[in-house]
Amino acid sequence: MNLTLEDGMEFVKLLKSSLNRENEIVCGICPPFVFLRDICRVLESSGIFVAAQNIHSDKNGAYTGEVSALMVKEIGCTHVLIGHSERRHLFGETDAFINAKIKAALSVNLKPILCVGEKLNEREEGKTEYVIKNQLKEDLRGINANQAKELVIAYEPVWAIGTGKTALPEQANEVHLFIRTFLTAEYGKDIANSLYIQYGGSVKPENAGELMAQPAIDGLLVGGASIKLESFLKIIEAASSN
Ligand code: PGA
């Protein structure tokens, strides 16, 4: 919930003209619902994808204030964030709800970016893998191998989001490996290896390179540091050279 429409439009126009297509990097942005249509128009054919930050799980109905998967698909989004920690913890979203949202997204060919992550006390109690496994198991219940090909997974330790505390690159890599192992067991090696697993949580220009240098980290989900174009471009640059 950042930037005005005017600032957001200027941001994407500059982003579009600054990105070097030879970087071979997949880049997307996730604006608030009300800006999606305008931003999708600016970024059409740019190679930069646009994702919504949330959807409801039902196709349509009496859900005042909610937005469906088809609505965001219709205006040009290709992806949607599902299960971001702020949705889980500030708005009480359960794994069952998140699972239904993933199915809703897939039903209209919207690619879900599923966010998972442990809280600080869970990490301190040595429960990180238990928590991540449970989230993946519940959130992906009933998702078959064919559907799983469309997923992006984001590992976002809750204690690192917006706090300035980044997971050590090795700590993040360990969890990414654990996620890949889970996906391999569920969907087989080929699918598991083809999926992007991104890291998110206080990513900034100073740590983007070392995070991306980890073998199991395929990408970054950037919050605060993506709001200023200059720092976002530096992160893209660091990611491209890894
Ligand atoms: P942050 O946010 O980069 O500001 O920690 C990450 C996120 O919201 O996913």
Boltz pocket constraint, residues with backbone or C-beta under 6 A from the ligand:
constraints:
  - pocket:
      binder: B
      contacts: [[A, 156], [A, 160], [A, 161], [A, 162], [A, 163], [A, 164], [A, 200], [A, 201], [A, 202], [A, 203], [A, 221], [A, 222], [A, 223], [A, 224], [A, 225]]
      max_distance: 6.0
